[in-house]
């Protein structure tokens, strides 16, 4: 019989394993955490009493209790807000997307975020519910829709100590904003703020192609560019929360002394904004500035449309951007040697075949022996949403455990 060492595990570890696996046998939890079955059973007792977990499959498995409450996960981009209401098992029940006007500044955008959260929190009594949510309400008790936690991914580094949004360079005025404090004051629940690419990486690790991968890099290629880095199964945030901020990279040493402003060298070229800027120089795009909306002006859709219509200038512009991205990825591989690279974001959907072919050629040329698989996110534009739901669950669980202590 295998002897287990005397290992002390925390309730958080048990909950995290159950959250990651969904529904799992108690024995599998013990094996995953390398402890005795009786140790896990002992840890489960207070969680069962509190109602955080419940038995399933006729008592053979354990899972989060979906009736314990709800969480709200939010994806804040440079052009949109996406809200998702999920039960305590992480199953999305209701979601919607809104356009934003980043030029209006932080105050109005925070008010829009609060309004969206209230809309989700009040979803039970609203008449314009989705069929899935109405069906869920009929099955569950009233307290099942108490909001227990909120999490939001933001296009900025987030200080890992203070939780302050340091600099959202694609959202004018978003510098040193204490978003978590504003939301906690309003809603009186735990609020988790995380960099958007980090949040997407968390989502991929939970529900996407990186499930089970210990070392991977998620690259978010949208209006801007960023990355979430997992090493030994843990998210790497860095000293200031800026780990993975690829927009700061430079791949031309001759330009080391140039000032690229808050956007940085890499994002100037390798991003939706960079593609849009290049396209406006080469093509005849829709007139810029007509709407007065920065999000519209930064949209690279017209370059991809032109390429699909056979425009060689558009294809050349995209190949140049994808080649620069390939050089950047090759540099990341040299430093981290990851199990895989995962690509997500709106730009990835524009020309996925050309993107993957270019990256494969460039990275293999530079890193012949250690090129990892390069994959497109299976979650597409939901990676950040799933990451936010997972983070909101984690925040709510920690708050519950603190009350139990």
C-alpha positions as CSV (number, residue, x, y, z in Angstrom):
1,X,0.0,0.0,0.0
2,X,1.3,3.4,-0.9
3,X,2.3,5.5,2.1
4,X,1.4,9.2,1.9
5,X,3.7,11.7,3.6
6,X,2.3,13.9,6.3
7,X,1.3,16.8,4.1
8,X,-0.8,19.7,5.4
9,X,-3.2,21.0,2.8
10,X,-5.3,24.1,2.9
11,X,-9.0,24.3,2.2
12,X,-8.1,26.7,-0.7
13,X,-6.2,23.9,-2.4
14,X,-9.1,21.5,-2.2
15,X,-11.5,24.1,-3.5
16,X,-9.2,25.0,-6.4
17,X,-8.8,21.4,-7.5
18,X,-12.6,20.9,-7.4
19,X,-13.1,24.2,-9.3
20,X,-10.6,23.3,-12.0
21,X,-11.9,19.8,-12.5
22,X,-15.6,20.5,-12.3
23,X,-16.9,17.2,-10.8
24,X,-14.2,14.9,-9.4
25,X,-14.1,11.9,-7.1
26,X,-12.7,12.5,-3.6
27,X,-10.1,9.9,-4.3
28,X,-8.9,11.8,-7.4
29,X,-8.6,15.0,-5.3
30,X,-6.4,13.0,-2.8
31,X,-4.2,11.6,-5.5
32,X,-3.9,15.0,-7.2
33,X,-2.8,16.7,-3.9
34,X,-0.7,13.6,-2.9
35,X,-2.5,13.2,0.5
36,X,-4.5,10.5,2.2
37,X,-8.2,10.1,1.3
38,X,-9.1,10.7,5.0
39,X,-7.3,14.0,4.9
40,X,-9.4,15.2,2.0
41,X,-12.6,13.9,3.6
42,X,-11.8,15.8,6.7
43,X,-11.3,19.0,4.7
44,X,-14.5,18.5,2.9
45,X,-16.7,18.5,6.0
46,X,-16.7,22.2,6.7
47,X,-17.1,22.9,3.0
48,X,-20.2,20.7,2.9
49,X,-21.6,22.3,6.0
50,X,-21.1,25.8,4.6
51,X,-22.7,24.7,1.3
52,X,-19.8,25.5,-0.9
53,X,-19.6,22.0,-2.3
54,X,-22.0,19.1,-2.7
55,X,-22.0,15.5,-3.6
56,X,-22.9,14.3,-7.1
57,X,-23.3,11.1,-9.1
58,X,-25.0,9.4,-6.2
59,X,-22.4,10.4,-3.7
60,X,-19.4,9.2,-5.7
61,X,-18.1,12.7,-6.7
62,X,-17.7,16.1,-5.3
63,X,-18.4,19.4,-7.0
64,X,-19.0,23.1,-6.3
65,X,-22.6,23.7,-5.2
66,X,-24.2,25.7,-8.1
67,X,-26.9,26.9,-5.7
68,X,-24.4,28.6,-3.4
69,X,-24.6,31.8,-5.4
70,X,-23.5,33.7,-8.6
71,X,-20.5,35.5,-9.8
72,X,-20.1,38.2,-12.4
73,X,-17.1,38.1,-14.8
74,X,-16.3,41.1,-17.0
75,X,-14.1,41.6,-20.0
76,X,-13.1,45.2,-20.5
77,X,-11.5,45.8,-23.9
78,X,-10.5,48.9,-25.8
79,X,-13.8,48.9,-27.6
80,X,-16.3,46.9,-25.5
81,X,-17.5,45.6,-22.2
82,X,-18.7,42.0,-21.9
83,X,-20.6,40.8,-18.8
84,X,-21.2,37.2,-17.8
85,X,-23.3,35.9,-14.9
86,X,-22.3,32.4,-13.8
87,X,-23.5,30.1,-11.1
88,X,-21.1,28.9,-8.5
89,X,-20.0,26.0,-10.6
90,X,-18.8,28.4,-13.3
91,X,-21.7,27.7,-15.8
92,X,-22.6,30.9,-17.6
93,X,-26.3,31.7,-17.3
94,X,-26.6,35.2,-18.8
95,X,-24.3,37.5,-20.8
96,X,-24.3,40.6,-22.9
97,X,-21.8,43.0,-24.6
98,X,-21.8,46.8,-24.8
99,X,-19.8,49.2,-26.8
100,X,-17.7,51.8,-24.9
101,X,-16.4,55.2,-25.7
102,X,-12.9,55.2,-24.3
103,X,-12.3,58.9,-25.0
104,X,-15.0,59.7,-22.4
105,X,-12.6,58.9,-19.6
106,X,-12.5,56.7,-16.5
107,X,-15.4,58.2,-14.6
108,X,-18.1,57.5,-17.3
109,X,-16.6,54.0,-18.1
110,X,-16.7,53.0,-14.4
111,X,-20.3,54.2,-14.2
112,X,-21.0,52.0,-17.2
113,X,-19.3,49.0,-15.5
114,X,-21.4,49.5,-12.4
115,X,-24.6,49.7,-14.4
116,X,-23.8,46.5,-16.2
117,X,-23.1,44.7,-12.9
118,X,-26.3,45.9,-11.5
119,X,-28.1,44.7,-14.6
120,X,-26.6,41.2,-14.0
121,X,-27.3,41.3,-10.3
122,X,-31.0,42.2,-11.0
123,X,-31.3,39.7,-13.8
124,X,-33.6,37.4,-11.7
125,X,-36.4,40.0,-11.6
126,X,-35.9,41.5,-15.1
127,X,-38.3,40.4,-17.8
128,X,-35.8,40.3,-20.6
129,X,-34.0,37.2,-19.3
130,X,-32.5,34.6,-21.5
131,X,-34.3,31.2,-21.8
132,X,-31.4,29.5,-20.1
133,X,-31.6,31.8,-17.1
134,X,-35.3,31.5,-16.7
135,X,-35.0,27.8,-16.8
136,X,-32.3,27.9,-14.2
137,X,-34.3,30.1,-11.9
138,X,-37.1,27.6,-11.9
139,X,-34.8,24.8,-10.7
140,X,-32.9,26.7,-8.1
141,X,-33.6,28.4,-4.7
142,X,-33.8,32.1,-4.4
143,X,-30.4,32.5,-2.6
144,X,-28.8,30.7,-5.6
145,X,-28.6,34.1,-7.4
146,X,-26.9,36.1,-4.6
147,X,-23.8,37.7,-6.2
148,X,-20.8,36.4,-4.3
149,X,-18.0,37.9,-6.3
150,X,-16.9,40.0,-9.2
151,X,-13.8,39.8,-11.4
152,X,-12.8,42.1,-14.3
153,X,-10.0,41.9,-16.9
154,X,-8.5,45.2,-17.8
155,X,-6.1,46.2,-20.6
156,X,-3.4,47.4,-18.2
157,X,-0.9,46.0,-15.7
158,X,-2.4,45.6,-12.3
159,X,-0.2,46.2,-9.3
160,X,-0.2,42.8,-7.5
161,X,-0.1,44.4,-4.0
162,X,-2.4,47.4,-4.3
163,X,-4.7,46.2,-7.1
164,X,-4.4,49.6,-8.8
165,X,-4.9,49.7,-12.6
166,X,-1.5,51.1,-13.5
167,X,-1.8,52.2,-17.1
168,X,-4.4,51.2,-19.7
169,X,-2.6,52.8,-22.7
170,X,-5.6,52.2,-25.0
171,X,-8.1,53.9,-22.6
172,X,-7.3,57.6,-22.3
173,X,-7.0,58.8,-18.6
174,X,-6.7,55.3,-17.2
175,X,-3.6,55.7,-15.1
176,X,-3.4,54.6,-11.4
177,X,-7.1,53.9,-11.1
178,X,-8.3,52.0,-8.1
179,X,-11.1,50.2,-9.9
180,X,-11.5,47.4,-7.3
181,X,-12.0,49.8,-4.5
182,X,-14.8,51.6,-6.4
183,X,-16.6,48.4,-7.2
184,X,-16.2,46.9,-3.7
185,X,-17.6,50.1,-2.2
186,X,-20.6,49.9,-4.5
187,X,-21.4,46.1,-4.3
188,X,-19.9,44.9,-1.0
189,X,-18.5,41.7,-2.4
190,X,-14.9,40.6,-3.2
191,X,-13.6,42.2,-6.5
192,X,-10.7,40.7,-8.4
193,X,-8.9,43.0,-11.0
194,X,-6.5,41.3,-13.3
195,X,-4.7,42.2,-16.6
196,X,-6.8,41.1,-19.5
197,X,-4.2,38.9,-21.1
198,X,-3.5,37.3,-17.7
199,X,-7.2,36.8,-17.3
200,X,-7.4,35.1,-20.7
201,X,-4.5,32.9,-19.8
202,X,-6.4,31.8,-16.7
203,X,-9.4,31.0,-18.8
204,X,-7.3,29.0,-21.3
205,X,-5.8,27.1,-18.4
206,X,-9.2,26.3,-16.9
207,X,-11.3,25.6,-20.0
208,X,-9.1,25.9,-23.1
209,X,-6.3,24.3,-25.1
210,X,-3.8,25.0,-22.3
211,X,-5.8,22.9,-19.8
212,X,-3.2,20.8,-17.9
213,X,-0.2,22.7,-19.4
214,X,2.3,23.8,-16.8
215,X,4.3,26.2,-18.9
216,X,2.6,28.2,-21.6
217,X,2.2,31.8,-22.9
218,X,-1.1,33.2,-24.0
219,X,-0.7,36.1,-26.5
220,X,-3.6,38.5,-26.8
221,X,-3.6,40.2,-30.1
222,X,-6.4,42.8,-30.3
223,X,-6.4,46.6,-30.4
224,X,-3.1,46.3,-28.4
225,X,-0.9,43.3,-27.5
226,X,-0.2,41.6,-24.2
227,X,0.5,38.2,-22.8
228,X,-0.3,36.0,-19.9
229,X,2.6,33.7,-18.7
230,X,2.2,30.4,-16.8
231,X,5.3,28.8,-15.2
232,X,5.0,25.6,-13.3
233,X,1.2,25.8,-13.3
234,X,1.1,29.3,-11.8
235,X,0.4,32.7,-13.3
236,X,3.5,35.0,-13.4
237,X,2.6,38.6,-12.5
238,X,6.1,40.1,-11.9
239,X,7.2,42.7,-9.4
240,X,4.9,45.5,-10.7
241,X,2.2,43.3,-12.4
242,X,3.9,44.0,-15.8
243,X,5.0,40.4,-16.6
244,X,3.8,39.6,-20.2
245,X,3.4,43.3,-21.3
246,X,4.7,42.7,-24.8
247,X,3.9,46.2,-25.9
248,X,7.1,47.3,-24.3
249,X,9.3,44.9,-26.3
250,X,11.7,46.1,-29.0
251,X,13.1,43.9,-31.8
252,X,15.2,46.6,-33.5
253,X,18.2,47.5,-31.3
254,X,19.0,50.5,-33.5
255,X,15.8,52.1,-32.2
256,X,16.5,51.6,-28.5
257,X,16.6,55.3,-27.8
258,X,13.4,56.4,-29.6
259,X,10.4,57.4,-27.6
260,X,7.2,55.5,-28.6
261,X,5.2,56.9,-25.7
262,X,2.8,54.8,-23.6
263,X,2.1,52.5,-26.5
264,X,5.7,51.3,-26.8
265,X,7.6,50.0,-29.8
266,X,6.1,46.6,-30.3
267,X,2.4,47.6,-30.0
268,X,3.0,50.4,-32.5
269,X,3.5,47.7,-35.1
270,X,2.1,44.4,-33.8
271,X,-1.5,45.1,-32.8
272,X,-4.9,45.9,-34.4
273,X,-4.0,49.5,-33.9
274,X,-0.7,49.0,-35.7
275,X,-2.3,47.1,-38.6
276,X,-5.0,49.9,-38.9
277,X,-2.3,52.6,-39.0
278,X,-0.3,50.7,-41.7
279,X,-3.5,50.1,-43.7
280,X,-4.4,53.7,-43.7
281,X,-1.0,54.5,-45.3
282,X,-1.3,51.9,-48.0
283,X,-5.0,51.5,-48.7
284,X,-8.1,53.6,-49.1
285,X,-9.9,52.8,-45.8
286,X,-13.1,54.3,-44.5
287,X,-12.5,58.0,-43.5
288,X,-10.9,58.1,-40.1
289,X,-12.5,60.1,-37.4
290,X,-16.0,60.4,-38.8
291,X,-17.5,58.9,-35.7
292,X,-15.2,60.5,-33.2
293,X,-14.8,57.0,-31.6
294,X,-11.2,55.9,-31.0
295,X,-12.3,52.3,-31.0
296,X,-13.5,52.6,-34.6
297,X,-10.4,54.4,-35.8
298,X,-8.2,51.6,-34.3
299,X,-10.1,48.8,-35.9
300,X,-8.0,46.8,-38.5
301,X,-11.0,45.1,-40.1
302,X,-10.6,47.0,-43.4
303,X,-7.1,45.6,-43.9
304,X,-8.3,42.0,-43.6
305,X,-11.2,42.7,-45.9
306,X,-8.9,44.1,-48.5
307,X,-6.6,41.0,-48.2
308,X,-9.6,38.7,-48.7
309,X,-10.5,40.6,-51.8
310,X,-7.0,39.9,-53.3
311,X,-5.3,43.2,-52.4
312,X,-1.5,42.4,-52.4
313,X,-0.6,45.6,-50.4
314,X,-2.9,44.5,-47.6
315,X,-1.4,41.0,-47.6
316,X,2.1,42.4,-47.6
317,X,1.2,44.7,-44.6
318,X,-0.2,41.7,-42.7
319,X,2.7,39.5,-43.4
320,X,5.1,42.2,-42.1
321,X,3.2,42.4,-38.9
322,X,3.0,38.7,-38.4
323,X,6.7,38.3,-39.2
324,X,7.5,40.8,-36.4
325,X,5.2,38.9,-34.1
326,X,7.1,35.7,-35.0
327,X,10.4,37.3,-34.0
328,X,8.9,38.4,-30.7
329,X,7.6,34.9,-30.1
330,X,11.0,33.4,-30.9
331,X,12.5,35.7,-28.2
332,X,9.9,34.5,-25.7
333,X,10.7,30.9,-26.5
334,X,14.4,31.6,-25.9
335,X,13.7,32.9,-22.4
336,X,10.8,30.6,-21.2
337,X,10.9,27.4,-23.4
338,X,7.2,26.9,-22.9
339,X,5.0,23.9,-23.6
340,X,2.9,25.9,-26.1
341,X,2.0,29.3,-27.3
342,X,-1.7,30.1,-27.4
343,X,-3.0,33.0,-29.6
344,X,-6.2,34.9,-28.9
345,X,-7.9,38.2,-29.6
346,X,-9.8,39.8,-32.4
347,X,-6.8,40.2,-34.8
348,X,-6.2,36.4,-34.7
349,X,-9.6,35.8,-36.4
350,X,-8.8,38.1,-39.3
351,X,-6.5,35.8,-41.2
352,X,-5.7,32.7,-39.0
353,X,-4.2,30.6,-41.8
354,X,-1.7,33.3,-42.9
355,X,-0.9,34.1,-39.2
356,X,-0.1,30.5,-38.3
357,X,1.9,29.9,-41.5
358,X,4.0,33.0,-41.0
359,X,4.6,32.4,-37.3
360,X,5.6,28.8,-37.9
361,X,8.1,29.8,-40.6
362,X,9.7,32.6,-38.6
363,X,9.9,30.8,-35.2
364,X,11.2,27.6,-36.7
365,X,13.9,29.6,-38.5
366,X,15.1,31.3,-35.3
367,X,14.4,28.5,-32.8
368,X,15.0,25.3,-34.8
369,X,15.3,22.9,-31.9
370,X,12.9,24.2,-29.4
371,X,9.9,25.6,-31.3
372,X,6.8,24.8,-29.2
373,X,3.3,24.1,-30.7
374,X,1.6,27.4,-31.6
375,X,-2.2,27.1,-31.2
376,X,-5.2,29.4,-31.6
377,X,-7.4,29.7,-28.6
378,X,-10.3,27.2,-28.5
379,X,-12.3,29.7,-26.5
380,X,-11.9,32.4,-29.0
381,X,-13.3,35.7,-27.5
382,X,-14.5,33.9,-24.4
383,X,-11.1,33.2,-22.9
384,X,-11.1,36.3,-20.8
385,X,-14.7,35.8,-19.8
386,X,-13.9,32.3,-18.5
387,X,-10.8,33.7,-16.7
388,X,-12.9,36.3,-15.1
389,X,-15.5,33.8,-14.0
390,X,-12.8,31.5,-12.5
391,X,-11.2,34.5,-10.7
392,X,-14.5,35.7,-9.4
393,X,-15.2,32.2,-8.0
394,X,-11.7,32.1,-6.4
395,X,-12.3,35.5,-4.8
396,X,-15.7,34.5,-3.5
397,X,-14.3,31.2,-2.1
398,X,-11.5,33.0,-0.3
399,X,-14.0,35.4,1.3
400,X,-16.1,32.4,2.4
401,X,-13.1,30.7,3.9
402,X,-12.1,33.8,5.8
403,X,-15.6,33.9,7.4
404,X,-15.4,30.2,8.3
405,X,-12.0,30.6,10.0
